[in-house]
Amino acid sequence: MYTLGSLLLALQVQGDGAPFAGSGDVIRLVAETTPINQAVLVILVLFSVASWAIILQKTWAFRRSERDTSRFLDVFRKSSKFSEVQAVCPSLPATPLVGVFQAGYAEINAQFRAATPSGSAPPAAGATARPILKSLDGVDRALIRAATNEVSKLERRLTFLATTASVTPFIGLFGTVVGIMIAFQRIGATGSTNLAIVAPGISEALIATAAGLFAAIPALVFYNHFTHHVKEFSATMDDFALEFLNIAERHFT
């Protein structure tokens, strides 16, 4: 068992003969590690790169969605006709409210067409005939289906972040176990507990642990961040659907 004096003596001898391994050569240490640990590190790097790509893409997409949602609501509340809002929808593709609105608008038009006989004459000039909705519940169901579909689009690829956050620490732990096993094998083969024998295996173990945490922590943080944004968008769509139904009920029933 090492005492404080023996550890200081070992460090002093290392400092007299060669630079500390930690001062420099993590790359060399990774290059000289076992194939199993190299495979672990490659897997963790791939998880990290993929998760960061998703993080950047989702950050950009959610910012666009927030901007277009604000503009769409402004247009919707200032317009006097649904057709005016429909004309603006192609210019605001990032907001999920466009999909919800178009589903409700399409259902209203479908009910109007079904209520109008195909051979009937158009109303005379100056007539005040007003279209009547056959089923407001049908419009409500169309809005709910569209909102569910939009939430699914917003949640796309977030499951990969959740998987990265939960799996990569265990992959890093596997590399840690392999590094400790190597350290004990070297001790058994040499019959010595010198730091020069133990340190490489322990270093490999610590690198695998650090790589696992480096991949998991950002994925977990941004998964929670994006999930919160999805809940906010879902609440906004629910409020918009109620507002849409109120307008439809007021004018078409």
N, C-alpha and C positions, 0 to 999 in steps of 0.2 A: 504494500500500500504506500502510495506516495505521501511524503510529508511536505510541508511548505518549503523547507530547505532543499529537499531533493528536486522539487519542481523548479525552483529558482536556479539551481545548479544546472539542470538540464537545459533551461532556457538560455542561460549564459553560455553554455557550450555551443548551443545552436547558433547563437548570435555571433560567437567568435568565428565559426567556420563557414556559415552560409546565411543568407537573408531569411527572414521569416517567410514561411510558405504563404501566409495570409497577406503579406505585403505585396505580393505579386502575382502568384501564378495560379489563379483559379482556372484559367483556360487550360493551362498545362495539366492541372489536377483532373479536370474533366476529361481531357484527351487521354490520360493514362488510367482512367477508371475502368472498371470491368464492363463488358458488353451489356450486362443486365442493367447496370446503373445508367449507362449511356442511353439505352432504350427508354428507361424511365424518364430521363431528362428530355429526350426528343418528344415523347408523348406529352409531357407537361408543357413544353414550348409550343407544340401544336395547339393544345387547348388554350393556352394564353393568347396566342396570335388570333385564333378564331374568335375568342370572346371579346378581345379588344376591337376587332373588326365589327362585330355586332354592336358593341357599345357605341362606337363612333357613328355607325349607320343609324341606330335608333335615336341617338341624341339629335342628329340632323333632322330625322323624320319627325320626331315629336315637336321640335321647334317649328317646323313648317306647319304641322297640324295645328299647333296653338295659334299661329299667326293667321292661317286661313279660317280657323273656327271663329276667331274674333271678327274677321271681315264678313264672313257668311252671316253671323247673327245680326250684324249691323244692317246688312242688305235685307235680310228676312224681315226684320222689325220695321224697316222703313218702306217696304213694298206694300202695295195695295192688292196685288194679285199674285197667285202662285206662279203664273206663267212668267212674270218678271223675275222671280227668284230662280226658276228653271233656266232662264237665259244666262244667268250669272254662274251657274254650277260648273260648267266646263273650265272656267278660269280659276276655280278654287278646288283643285282635285285632292289636296292633302287633308282636308278636314273630313272626319267621319260623318259629320252632319249632312253632307251632300248625299251620301248613300241612303241615310234615313229619310231625308226629305224626298228624294226621287222615288223611293219605295211607296211612301204615302201618297205622293202626287200621282203615281202610276195607278194605284188602287182606286183613287177617287175618279180618275178618268175612265178606268175600266167599268166602274159602277155606273157612271153617266152614260157610257156607250151601251151598256146592257139595258138601261132603263129607257133608252130612246129607240123606238122601232126603226128598222133599217129603211123602210119606205115612207116614213113620215115626212111631211113638209117642214121646212124651217119656220120658226116663228116669224110673224109679220113684223114689219118695221115698227119700232116703238113698243113692241110687246114687252111685258115685264116678267115673262115666265122665268122662273129660277130653277136651276137643276137641284134635285133632291137626292141626298145619299140614301141608298137602300140599307146599308149596314155600317154604322160607325164602328162597331166591333171589328169588322173586317179591316178597316183602316188601321185600327189599333194593333191587330195581329200582324199586319204588314210592317208597321213601324217596329214592333218587337223583334220580328225576324231580321229586319235590316240592322237593328242595333246589335243583335247577337253576332251577326256576320262581321260587323265593323269591329267589335271587340276582339273577335278571333284574329282579324288582320293586325290589330294593334299588338296582340300578344305573340305574333309570329316570331320565332327564333328566341324568345325569352326563356323557353324551356332549356335551351342549350346553356344559357348562363346559370340556371339553377343546377343543371347537371354538372357543370364545371365547378361550381361552388361546393357541391357535395362530394364529388368523386376525386378531384385532384388532391385534397389532403391525404386521402387513403393511398393514392398512387405514390405520393411523396413519402408516406409512412412505409410503404413497401420498399422504396429505395433506402430508407433509413435502416430498416431491418437487415437488408442485404449488406449495407456498409458495416453494421455492427458484427454481422456474421463473419465478414472478411477480416475484421480486426481480431476477432477471437481465433480464427483459423491461423493468422500470422503469429499470434501469441503461442498457440499450440505447436506450430511448426518450428518456431525458434526457441521456445522455452524462455522467452524474455518479455518483460512488460515495459521495455524501453519506449519512450515517446516516439522515437523514430519508427518503431514497429506498429504502434497503436494508432498514431495520428492519421495516416492516410485513409484507413477505413472509416474512422470517425469523421474525417473531413468529407468523404463521399456521402456519408449519412446526413451530415448537416446541409450539404448542398442540395440533396434531394428534398429534404424537409423545407428548405427555403424556397425552392422552385415550386413546390406544391402550394405553399402559402401565397407566393407571388401570383399564381394563377387563380387561386380560390378567392382571395379577399376582394379584389376589384370586381370579380363576377358577382359575388354576393351583394356588395354595396350597390352596384348598378342594377341588379335584378330587383332589389327592393325599391330603388328609385324609380325604375320604369313601371313596376307594378303599381306604385302609388299614382303615377301619371295615367295609367290605364283606368284605374278606379275613378279618377277625376273626369276623364273623357266619358266613361260610362254614365256617371251622374249627369254630365252635361247633355248626353243623348237622351236620357230619361226625361230631363226637364224640357228639352226641345220637343220630344214626342208629345208631352202633355200640352205644351203650347200649340203645337200643330193641331192636335185634336180639338182644343178649345176653339181655334179659328174655324176648323171644318164644321164643328157643331153649330157655331154661331151663324155661319153663312149658308150651310147646305142641309140643314135639318129643319 
